[in-house]
Amino acid sequence: MGALGSDAHRVLIEQIVDHYHGDVRVRAVAVFGSVSTGAWHDLSDVDVDVVIDDGVVIAPAAEAAALFGPRAVIILARTDSVDVVLTSLEEVSIRWHPLAATSPNISASVRVVGGELSTAEIVAAGDANRAQPDEQQLLDALVRDAIGAWKSLSRGRRWDAVLAVQRMRQSLLALRGRRDSLQLDPADPAGALAQVIAEATRCFDVGLRRGRLLEQIGTATNL
């Protein structure tokens, strides 16, 4: 299973792979997110993607209960996915879907760990569902949140500033279709704001007017 997270992460992944081994409903089990890319922490969640055959109906809560039994203390189920908190405080998120419904958001980090499909096939299916982002609207949202973060910092509302920076990061994710590699410190929201602004201006042409607004923020906060 290679370098898929910590020993504890790998135990969870192996449990899920073993559970679905030979299950005729399941075409592949894949891992995505920080555990897959190597950017994990011991406390990172495990994000799992389960590709099922067309026409298969999944009851997420029942699947989670079958997977983890009494170890699953909290099961937050949606139509095709579930978030699980285990007795060990570990967290697992799983989504079940046909190949054609693969999310484009997992393409950059997905890695198949079991089943008949290859990683390339899942990436291709996800990319086929990728909508062209509205770059101008997303850049507007990013700059607006940068201003919001600056105002929150100026008023001593550090937590609000952190939330605004996180929204900026989500705009970057939507623009690029993949997560960034920034290491942001929530204890330093001004530094985090500067990092995200620098990343945005490095990767995208924000335009003259947006650029001037960001320059004003940088001057006002000594970024």
C-alpha positions in Angstrom: 0.0 0.0 0.0 3.0 2.2 -0.1 3.2 5.6 1.6 -0.5 6.1 2.2 -0.4 8.1 5.5 0.5 6.8 8.9 0.3 3.2 10.1 -3.2 4.0 11.5 -4.3 5.5 8.2 -3.1 2.4 6.3 -5.0 0.1 8.8 -8.2 1.9 8.0 -7.6 1.8 4.3 -6.8 -1.9 4.3 -9.9 -2.6 6.3 -12.0 -0.9 3.7 -10.2 -2.6 0.8 -10.6 -6.0 2.4 -14.3 -5.3 3.2 -15.0 -4.7 -0.5 -12.7 -7.3 -2.0 -14.8 -9.6 -4.1 -17.9 -7.4 -3.7 -19.6 -7.6 -7.1 -21.1 -4.1 -6.6 -17.7 -2.4 -6.3 -15.4 -1.6 -9.2 -12.7 0.3 -7.3 -11.6 1.7 -4.0 -9.5 4.8 -4.1 -8.0 7.2 -1.6 -7.6 11.0 -2.2 -6.6 14.1 -0.3 -3.7 14.6 2.0 -3.3 10.9 2.8 -2.8 10.1 -0.8 -0.5 13.1 -1.7 1.8 12.7 1.3 0.8 16.0 2.9 -0.9 14.2 5.7 -0.7 14.7 9.5 -1.2 11.9 12.0 -4.6 13.6 12.7 -5.6 13.8 9.0 -9.0 12.4 7.9 -9.0 9.5 5.5 -10.9 10.3 2.3 -12.1 7.3 0.3 -13.9 7.1 -3.0 -15.7 3.8 -3.9 -16.7 3.4 -7.5 -19.7 1.1 -7.9 -21.5 -0.5 -10.9 -24.1 1.5 -12.7 -27.5 0.9 -11.2 -26.2 -0.2 -7.8 -28.1 1.5 -4.9 -26.1 2.2 -1.8 -27.4 3.1 1.7 -24.5 5.0 3.1 -25.4 4.7 6.8 -25.8 0.9 6.5 -22.5 0.6 4.5 -20.7 2.5 7.3 -22.2 0.4 10.0 -21.2 -2.8 8.1 -17.7 -1.4 7.6 -16.9 -0.3 11.2 -19.5 -1.8 13.5 -19.6 -0.5 17.0 -16.4 1.5 16.4 -18.5 4.0 14.4 -19.7 6.4 17.1 -20.9 9.1 14.8 -22.3 8.5 11.2 -23.3 11.5 9.2 -24.9 10.1 6.1 -26.0 11.9 2.9 -27.4 10.6 -0.3 -24.2 9.0 -1.6 -21.6 9.6 1.1 -20.9 9.5 4.8 -18.6 11.0 7.4 -17.7 8.7 10.2 -16.1 9.3 13.6 -14.6 6.2 15.2 -14.0 5.4 18.9 -10.3 6.1 18.3 -11.2 9.7 17.2 -10.2 8.9 13.7 -12.4 10.2 10.9 -13.2 8.7 7.6 -15.2 10.2 4.7 -16.5 7.8 2.0 -18.4 8.5 -1.2 -20.0 5.7 -3.3 -20.8 6.5 -7.0 -20.7 5.1 -10.6 -17.6 5.9 -12.6 -19.4 8.5 -14.7 -20.3 10.5 -11.5 -16.7 10.8 -10.3 -16.0 14.2 -8.8 -13.4 16.4 -10.6 -12.2 17.6 -7.2 -10.4 14.3 -6.5 -8.6 14.0 -9.9 -5.4 15.7 -8.7 -4.8 13.4 -5.7 -6.8 10.2 -6.3 -5.0 6.8 -6.0 -6.6 3.5 -6.6 -5.9 0.9 -3.8 -8.2 -1.9 -4.8 -10.5 -3.1 -7.6 -10.5 -3.4 -11.4 -10.2 0.2 -12.4 -7.0 2.1 -12.8 -6.2 5.5 -11.3 -6.0 6.9 -14.9 -9.6 5.8 -15.6 -10.9 7.5 -12.5 -9.0 10.7 -13.2 -10.4 10.7 -16.8 -13.9 10.3 -15.5 -13.5 13.1 -13.0 -11.9 15.4 -15.5 -14.8 14.8 -17.9 -17.1 16.3 -15.2 -15.0 19.4 -14.7 -16.9 22.6 -15.5 -15.1 25.6 -16.7 -14.8 27.9 -13.7 -16.0 31.5 -14.0 -12.6 33.0 -13.5 -13.7 36.6 -13.2 -16.4 35.9 -10.6 -14.0 33.8 -8.6 -11.3 36.4 -8.7 -13.8 39.0 -7.6 -14.8 36.7 -4.7 -11.2 36.2 -3.7 -10.4 40.0 -3.6 -13.6 40.7 -1.7 -12.6 38.1 0.9 -9.1 39.6 1.1 -10.7 42.9 1.9 -12.9 41.2 4.5 -9.9 39.5 6.1 -8.1 42.9 6.2 -11.1 44.6 7.9 -11.4 41.7 10.4 -7.7 42.0 11.3 -8.0 45.8 11.7 -10.9 45.3 14.1 -9.1 42.5 16.1 -11.4 39.8 14.8 -8.7 37.3 14.1 -11.1 34.3 13.8 -13.2 36.1 11.1 -10.0 36.9 9.3 -9.0 33.2 9.3 -12.4 32.3 7.9 -12.1 34.9 5.1 -8.6 33.6 4.2 -10.1 30.1 4.0 -12.8 31.3 1.6 -10.0 32.8 -0.5 -8.3 29.4 -0.6 -11.6 27.8 -1.7 -11.7 30.3 -4.6 -8.2 29.3 -5.6 -9.2 25.6 -5.5 -12.2 26.3 -7.8 -10.0 28.3 -10.2 -7.3 25.6 -10.4 -9.3 22.5 -9.8 -6.8 21.2 -7.3 -5.6 22.1 -3.8 -2.6 24.3 -3.2 0.5 23.3 -1.3 0.5 26.4 1.0 1.2 25.8 4.7 -0.9 28.4 6.4 -0.7 29.1 10.1 -4.2 30.0 11.6 -2.3 31.6 14.5 -0.9 34.2 12.0 -3.9 35.3 9.9 -2.0 38.3 8.5 0.8 36.0 7.3 -1.8 33.5 5.8 -3.5 36.4 4.0 -0.2 37.5 2.5 0.5 33.9 1.4 -2.8 33.5 -0.4 -2.6 36.9 -2.0 0.9 36.1 -3.3 -0.3 32.7 -4.6 -3.3 34.2 -6.4 -1.2 37.0 -8.1 1.5 34.5 -9.0 -0.9 32.1 -10.7 -3.5 34.4 -12.2 -3.8 37.8 -13.9 -6.0 39.5 -11.3 -6.3 42.6 -13.5 -5.4 46.3 -12.8 -8.3 47.2 -10.6 -8.2 44.1 -8.4 -4.4 44.4 -8.3 -4.7 47.9 -6.9 -7.1 46.8 -4.2 -4.8 44.0 -3.2 -1.9 46.5 -3.1 -3.9 48.8 -0.8 -4.5 45.8 1.5 -0.8 45.0 1.5 0.1 48.6 2.3 -2.4 48.9 5.1 -1.4 45.7 6.8 2.3 45.8 5.9 2.1 42.5 4.0 
